[in-house]
Each structure stands twice: as structure tokens, then as C-alpha cells.
Amino acid sequence: MELNDQDMLGLINGSAKGDTFSCQKLYDHLVDKVYVYVRYRTSTNEQATDLTQDVFIDFFAALPSFFYQSRAQLYAYVFVITRRKLARHYADANMQMKKNSVEFDEEFMSLPADQGLSDNKEVGLDVKQALGTLDEQTREIVVLHHWSRYTFGEIARLLKLTESAVRVRHHRALKTLAGALEK
């Protein structure tokens, strides 16, 4: 069930006051989006789970100072916390993100065997290579839209672009990916 703005405001206010039910509902609403975003940028499920938990610890600690205006603004707030947590993770682990490196877990890449594909791993590698042909921001738009399920408006707010620019980049990316996957 999708939450309306009034419900969201109630959950945020309740969570800021420490209401367990509100915290759980807000967590349930956000956790999948955060996890998928983090998993895309880490090498293991365990790292992604740990970092996602850390994001929510920071999020709930910062929530009393947050003033809800819109759903997109809430997602942007969570996105900033998530990016900062990932940056700390890379610095602490002395890891470098390669500019064109794209990592997906096989669960995101695999297709059911009944679709006539004999080697799902090969398909995953093809998609990974195709995504590698996109510039970093365009790849981010595709991942946020298809894996994290953000709307174009939410992505525009997160990346500080106009919604039409996000839509155009997404449309062009799909054409580029289709061409790369046909080869």
C-alpha cells in the first residue's frame, strides 16, 4: 500500500519522537530502495546489509531535525545519508570505485530458465557490459529507476536535474542498451 503525504508526515513525526510502530513502517517503506542502491555499490550482500543498517541508524538519529515537505525531499535526504555512508565505507576500507565498474548480484541479473536462456550468467555479464557503455550519471538513472524503483521526478531531485532531462537520458540509455545487447 502506497503512503500518501499525510501518512508519511505522521510516520516521520512519530519516528522522530521514537514511536516504534512509526519507525518500523517508515523503515519498511524505505529499506528496499536503500538496500538495492547500496548493494549495487558494494561487493557482497553482507556489506550491503551492514551499510543499509548503518544508513538507517544515521537516518533515525537525524530525523528529529528533518522537516518533511515532500516525498522527493525525503528520498533526497535518505540518498544524501546513504551516499555519505558509502563514501565513509570506501575511505575506511581504502577502496576505490572504478568509474565504469558496475556490479550486480546474480539475483538482479538472472532471468528464469523458462525464458529459453541456457546461461543466465552470460546474460548478466552482457547486461553488465552494456551498462558499462553508459556514462556514470546515465547509468545511475537506469539503476535508480529500474532497480531501486524511483520515479523520474524523484531521480531528478536526487541528481539535481530536471525531470525532462532524466526522462531523455533514460530513453537514450534504453536505446543504447538495446543496441549493445543486440551485438
Secondary structure, 3 states (H helix, E strand, C coil): CCCCHHHHHHHHHHHHCCCHHHHHHHHHHHHHHHHHHHHHCCCCHHHHHHHHHHHHHHHHHHHHHCCCCCHHHHHHHHHHHHHHHHHHHHHHCCCCCCCCCCCCCHHHHCCCHHHCCCCHHHHHHHHHHHHHCCCHHHHHHHHHHHCCCCCHHHHHHHHCCCHHHHHHHHHHHHHHHHHHHHC
